[in-house]
Amino acid sequence: MVKTLLGQVKEFKRESVLTPIYMILEVILETMIPLLMASIIDEGVEKGNIRHIMIVGGVMVVVAAAGLLAGLMGGIYGAKASTGFARNLREAMFENIQTFSFANIDKYSTAGLITRLTTDVSNIQNAYQMILRMCMRAPASMICAMVMAFMINARLASIYLVAVILLGIFLMVIISRATKYFNSVFEKYDDLNASVQENITGIRVVKAYVREEFEKDKFTKASANLYRMFVKAENIVVMNSPVMQFTVYGCILGISWLGAKMIVSNNLTTGELMSLLTYCTNILMSLMMLSMIFVMVTMSMASARRITEVLNEKTDLCNGKNPKKEVKDGSVVFEHVDFSYKKDSQEPVLRDINLTVRSGETIGIIGGTGSAKSSLVNLISRLYDTTAGNVYVGGVNVKEYDLEALRNQVAVVLQKNVLFGGAILDNLRWGDPDASEEECKRVCRLACADEFIERMPQKYETHIEQGGANVSGGQKQRLCIARALLKKPKILILDDSTSAVDTATDAKIRKAFAEEIPDTTKFIIAQRISSVQGADRIIVMENGMVNGFGTHEQLMETNAIYRDVYESQNRGGGDFDEGRGGE
């Protein structure tokens, strides 16, 4: 874990080394000041030597200024190192998340990943700065002060040693008890972020159903759980302060009492006693800082584990040796394919799928909700790997392709599409970053998106809000179809992507596909039989299996499910009959 995290320090190694050096230098300079003060008292004040006071006083000013400068430089370099470390952690996590397969992403919630990228990284940043600065300063200060105290008077200094040992034991007990609570805190953060994300994403539904109070209560409960967990942890950690204060004042009283008796018996000077009291404060304050560091590191350990988990996560889908970079054509073959989202699942989502699709064919896919239509087409672009069997594209097993090369030749348009903040042209060019404006307009005509774009004040420069909030569902679908067409793919998958489009526009889009991209293999998932009736062949899915595969006429004669749905929809029954085609 530590090796993984420190690997992200990268270009901030210099700052990470200079920070503790400056902090140790500051401590050494600070440790000299009590000795100089003792010299002023014993050799200057008590003997009336003004010259000695002026010289040693001047040295004190120089030492103090140098210590201040060292502390300032340590703070500057520490800030650079910790913030740079945090930046690199976020970048590394984000880059690794981009490589995840759908199976990897399914392991983490969106809220959990956001917490890792924000709260967890902030905890690590604070802990790293504490380690570079205080974790070097506090032990160095304590050791230097202890050495100087023993040099002055070993008998009195032994009081510090006993206090340090007792406090160290007490701190270990506190930390061990608080750790289990801090480990649970960040799971509560995930719940809180999930509540916020769900509410903001679905705010229109919340307001439409007047569920504001319900959402407030849900957020309050998540926030209260986080509050209670932190209170339990802090109630344990807060015991550190009174014990520390008791020890500090106890040491001061003990040293003052014994020191006064030793001064009377001429075994100790006044200046030496003043130095010992100063070192007493230094030692115990250093221990106080160490306790704060331990608490911070304890909190950050849970964050460190969560961040390391994401950094070390390897995608389930990797290129093999010498992957193929070119997809010959859009032919697709499923050969005894089984598929499960979880490897230990007892019931597969897809079972023994055998299909052969020729390049350029239009294949319709219908089936009830849960019949695994989307799961079937997700295997074509290798968004998931098969559990058993093989999928071939262009006569080559998809596992032998370079993933980027394969996915560049497979365009997918989902039912729930995503548009990103920016101009319409920017969104379209996700399909081809180098596409000209004329090419963008051409694919918009094919997708029947030009109809509404031309009516907009800024036309193709119209700004799309995040998530496409300022366009309708049908307009969003047509823009996403145009974006997919701009890729000039060998395989085009429309996953119920015309569900928000009227039947007349749906028919225009299908006609444009047949005329403009005849060589592209098209998979059209739909609930309306009218959307797939003109396809070359149609797949009927039921419970993860192929129930029928043929032309519209063949299925009408041989497939009871297809025939029932067709008759139901022609009578005005609407979409796919869940009672027959669903689970």
N, C-alpha and C positions, 0 to 999 in steps of 0.2 A: 504493500500500500504506500509506504513512505517513498519507495523508489519511483513508483508511478507518479506520485504528486510532484516530487522534486524534479522529475524529468521535464516539468513545465516551467521551471525557473528560467531556462534557456538564456536569453540575452541579458538577464538581470542578475547573473552570477556575480559580476563585479560589485554591484550594489549590495548583494547579499553577503559578500565577504567584508566589504568596507564598514558596513553598519556595526557588526559586533566589535570590530577593531576600534572604531571611534568610541563605542560605549565603554570598552575596557579602559581606554585611555582616559576617558572622563572619570571613571572610578578611581584610577591611580592618582590622578590630580586632586580629586576630592579627598582622598585618604590622607594626603599630605597636609591639608589645611589644619586639622586638629593638632598635629605635631607642631606646626608653626605657631598656632595659637598658644600651645603650652610653653613654647620658647619665649613668646612675648610676655606671658604672665610671670614665668619663673625668672627669666634673665633680664626682662625689661621693666615690668611694672614693680615687682617686689624689690629690685635693686636700683630702681630709678634711672635706668640706662635708656635715655631718650633715643640715642643713636641706634641702639639695637632694635628698639621698637620701630623706628622709621625704616630701617633696612629690611627687617623680617616682614613688616607690614607691606612694604613694596613688593616683596617676593610673593606674599599672599595674594595681592591684587593681580599679579601676572599669572599665578597658578589658577586663580578663580576664573580669570578671563579665558585662559587656555581651556579649562574644563568646560566653560560655557560654550566655547566654539566647538569643542569636540562633541558635546551633547547636541548642539544644533546640527552639525554635519551628520551625526548618527540618525537624527530625526528625519532629515531630508532624504538620505540614502535609504533609510528604512521604509519611508513612504513610497519611494520609487519602486523598491523591490517588492513590497507587498501588493501594491496596486497593479504592477506589471505581472506579477504571479497570478493574481486574480483574473486579469485580462486573458492571459494565456490559458488558464483553466477553462474559462467560458468558451474561448475559441476552439480548444481541443474537444470539449464535450459536444459543441454544436457541430463541428466537422464530423465527429464520429457518429452522431445521431443521423447525419445525412446518409451515411453508408448503411444504416440499419435496414434489414428486410422488414416486411410487415410482421413477421413472426417475432422479431426483436422488439418492434414498437409495441406489440401487444403485451409484452412483459411489463411495460411501464405505463402509468397513466400520464396524460398530458400535464395534469397538475403536479404530479411527482417530478417530471422532468423540469418544469418551470421552477419548482422549489430548489432543485439541485443547481440550476443555472443562476439563481438569485440568492436566496437566503443561505444555502449551504456554502456557496463560494464566498459570500461576505463573511461568514464565520471563519472560514479557512484564511481569508485575507487578514482578519483581525488577529487570529492566532499566530500567523506567520510573522506579522509585525511585532507581536509581543515576544515571540521566540528570539527574533533577531536583536531586539533591543533589551527588553527586561530580562529575558532568560539568560542573557550574557551579563547584563549589568548587575542583576541581583546576586547571583552566586559570586561574581568577582568582587562586588562590594562587601559581601559577607565574609569572604575569605581574607581579603585585605584588612578589613577592620578587625577580624579575629586575630590575625597575625600581629598587627600593631598593638592590640590590647594585651596579648600575651607577652610582647616585648616590654611593655610598660610595667605590667604586674600580673604574673601568671595566676596568683591566688584569686584576685578579683575577676580576672578574665574567665576563670573556670565556671563562674556563675552563668556567663553567656552560653558556654558549651552545654551545660545541663539544660538551659532553657530551649536552646535550638533543638536538642534531641527530643525533648518532650513535645514541643510544638510540631516537629516533623512527624511524629507518631500520630498525633491528633489530626493533622492535615490528611494523612493517608486514610484514616478512618472516614473522614468527611467525604473525601473524593470517591472512595469506593462505594459509599451509600448513594451519592448524588448521580453517579454515572448511569445507573439503570434508568433514572428518570429522564436524563438528557437524551439517552438513546431512543426513548419513546416520543420525545417532543416533536421530532421532525416528521414522524408519521402523522401527527396531528396537524402539522403545517400543510401536508398534502391534502388532508380532508378539508381544511379551510380554503385552500386555493381551488380545490375542486368545486366547492360550493360557490365561490365567486365566479369562476369561469362558466359554470353551468348557468348561473343566473344572468350574467351579462350576455352570453351567447343566445340565450332564449328569452331575452327581455320582452320581445313582442308578445310571445305566448304568455309570459307571466302577467303582463298588463291586460291582455285580451281576456284572460280567465280570472282577473282580479285576485292574483295569488301573492301579492306583495307581502302580506302579513305572514303567510306560510313560509316564504323565502327568507324573511327577516328572522323568523323563529329558527329555521334551519341554520342560518349563518350564526345566530347567537349561540346555538348549541355547540357548533364547531369551534367558535371562538372561546366559549366557556371551557371546553375540554382542554384547549391549549393553555388557557389561563391556569386551570387547576394543576396541570402537569408542571408548569413553570413554578407555581407557588410551592409545590411539594419539593422541587429541586432547590429552590432558593431558600426555603425554610431550613434545609440542611446546611447549605453553603453559608448562610448568614451567621451560623454558630462560630465561624472562623473569626469574626471581628471581636466579639467580647473576650474570647480566649486570648487573642493576640494582645488586646489592650491590657488585660489582667497581667499577662506575662511581662509586657513592656514596663508597666508601672511597678511591678514586683521587682524586676531587675534594677530599676532606678533606685527604689527604696533600699534594696539590699546593698548596692554599690555605695550609695550615699552614706549608709550607716557604717559599713565596714571601712569605707574610704576615710570617713571623718576620724575614726579611731586610729587608723594608720597614719594620718597626718599629725595627730596629737603625739604619736609615738615616733614621729620623724621617719617613718618607713615609706612615706608617699608625699609628693609635693601637691600644692593646690592646682598647678597647671596640669599635672598628670591625671588628677581626679577629673578635671574638666574634660580632658581628652578621652578618658575612659567613658564618661557619660555620653559624649558625642558618639564614640564608637558603639556604645550600647544602643543608641537610637539607630545608627546605621545598620547594625546587625539585625535588629528586630524588624526594621522597616524593609530590609532586604528579604527577610523571611515572609513578611506580609506580601511583598510583590511576587515572591515565588508561589505563594498560595493562590494569588489572583491568576498567575500564569497556569497553574495546574487546573484551576476551574475552567479557564478559557480553553485549554487544550482538551480537557475532558468533554466540554461541549462540542468542540470541533471534531473530535474523533468520530462521532456519529456522522457528521457532515462529510468527513474524509472518506469514510467507508462508502457512503452513498455516491460521492463523486467518482471514486475509484471504480465502483461497480459499472458506471456508465462508460468511463474511459477504457476499461478492460473488456467491455462487451464486444464480441466479435460477431459480425453479420453471419447469419446462417447460409447466406448465398454468396459464394465466392467464385471467381473465375478459375477454371482448371488450367493445366499447363498448355501453353500454346493455344489460347482460345481463338475461335474463328471470328473474324471481324466483319464478314460480309454475309448477309442473308440473301440467299439465291432468289427466293420467291415467297409468296404468301400462303403456300400450302401448309396445312396443319394436320397432324395425326396424333390421336390419343390411343395409346396401346396398353390395355389392361391397367388403367390408372385408378388408384385409390388415393384419397387425400383426407388428412385430419389436421385441424389447426393445432392440436396438441399431440405430441408424440405418444403420450400414454393414454390417449383417448380410446375407449372401448368401441365406440361406434363411429366409423368414418363418415365424413361429410359427403364424399364422392366414393362410389363403389363400382369397380370394374367397368370403367368408361372406355369404350372402343369406338372411335370415330375417325373418318378420313374425309378431309375437306380439301378440295382442289383450289389452286391459286386462282383468285379472281371471283370465286363464288360468293354469293350473298346467302348467309346462313341466319335464319331466324331462330330464336330460342325463347320458348315460353314455358311457364311453370308457375306453380303457386309460391307464395312467400315461404322461404326456407327450403326450397327444392334444390338449392345450390347452383343456381344459374351463374351468379357472379363468381362463385368459387371456381367454376369450370373455366371461365375466360381469364381469371387471374393467373392461371397456370401457364397461359400462352406466353406472356411476357416475363414469366418467372418471377412474379411478385411473391409467390410461395413455391416451394419444391414439393413434388409428389411424395406421398408416403410409400407408394409402390407403383410400378409401371413407369412409362416414359412418355414425354410429350416431344414431338418433332415439329420443327418449323423449317420450311425450305429443305426438308429431307435430312435435317441435322438435329440431334438431341439438343434441347434448349440448354442443358448443362454444359455443353461444349462451346457455347457462344460466349463472347465477351458481353457482359451484362449491358454495358452502355450501347454497344452496337445492336444488340437485340431489341432493347427498349426504344431505340431511335427509329426502329422499323415497325413498332407497334404503338398505335395511338389509341388512347382510351378516353372515352367521354362518359362520365358518371352521371347518375341521376341527381345526386347532390353534388353539384360542381362548385368549384372554388375559383373566384376571381380575386386578384390582388390589387391593392391600392395603386392607382396610376392611370394613365390614359388608356383608351380602348386599344390603340395601336401597341402600347407596351404589353398589354395582356395577350394580344394576338401573337406577338413575336416570341412568346414562350415556345410556340411551335417551331419557329425558325428565327433566330436573332438577327439574321441578315436579310430577312424578307423586305422587299420594297413595299411602299404604300399601295402600289397597284396590285401586287400579289395579295396583300391583305384584303383589299376590296373585292378581289375575285373570289376568295374563299368565303367571304361574308355573303356574297351573292349566292353561292352554292348552299350555304346554310340558312338562307333567307333572313340573315341578320341585317343586311343593308337597308331593309325596309324601315326599321326603327332608328338605325344609326343616322340615316340621312335627315331624319326629322329633328335630331338633337341640335341645339344651337352651335356647338363646336364640332359636331360630327365625329370624325375619328380621333379627335383630340379631346373628346369629352372625358372628364375625370371619373373614374370608377372608384367608389368608396370601398374601404376594406371589406372583403367578403361579398362585394357586389350588392351592397345594401340599397343602392339607388337605381337598380334595374329589377324588373320582374323576374319570376322564375323561368318563364318561357324565353325571355330575352337572354338571361344568363345561360341557359342551355344552348341557344343558338350561337352565342359568342364562343362557348367552349367547343362546339362542333367545328366552328371555323378555325379555332386555334389548333385543333387536332388535324384538320385537313392541311394546314400549313406545313405540317411535318412531312407531307408527301409519303405517308407510310405504306408499307406493303400489306399491313393488316390494320383494319380499323374496327374498334370495338365500341359499340354504342350500348351502354348498360342502362337501359330504360331512360335514355337521355332525351327522349321527346315526349315524356309523360306530361310536361307542362305546356306542350305545344298543341294547338288545335289540329284537327284531323286534316284540314286542307293544307296547312303549312307542313305537316308531317309528310303528306303525299308529295309536295314539291321537293322537300329535302331528299326523299327516297329516289325521286326521278332524277334529280341532279347527280346523286351518287352513281346511278346506273349509267348516266351519259358521260360524266366527267372523269370518273375514276373506275373504269371498268376492270382494270387489272388489279385493283386493290381487293383483297379478301375482306369481306365485311361480315361481322357478327352483330346482329341486332337483337338485343334482349328487350322484350316488350310484354306488357300485359294485354294490349289490344291486338287481336289477331289481324286486324286491318293493317297494322304496322309491319307484319311479317308475311302476310298472305302472298305477296308478290316475290318473296325470296326464292332462290333456286331450290333450297331445301330447308326444312324446319326441324329443329330438335325439340321434343317434348320431354321436359324434366319432371321427375316425381321422386321425392325422398332420396335425392342424391344419385339417382340412376336415370339412364336414358330409357324412357318409356316408348318413344317412337322417334323415327328419323326418316323423313321423306318429303316429297312435295306436298303442297296443300291438297291436291286431288287425292294423292295416295293416303294421306293421313285421314282425310274425310272418310275414306272407305275402310281403313284398317285400324284406326286408333280411336277408341271410345272417348278418351279424355278430350282429345282435340275436337272431336265432333260435338261433344256436349258443350264445350266452351264456345265454339263457333255459333251453335244454335242459340245458346244463351245470350251471347252478345248481339246477335242479329235480332233477337226479340227485345233488345233494350236492357239486357242484364248487366252490361258494363264490362268491367275488367275480368281477368282470369278468375274462374270459379274456384275459390279456396277450398270448397268442400270436396272437390274432385282432384284438383291439381296440387293442393298444398300438402302439408305434413299431416 
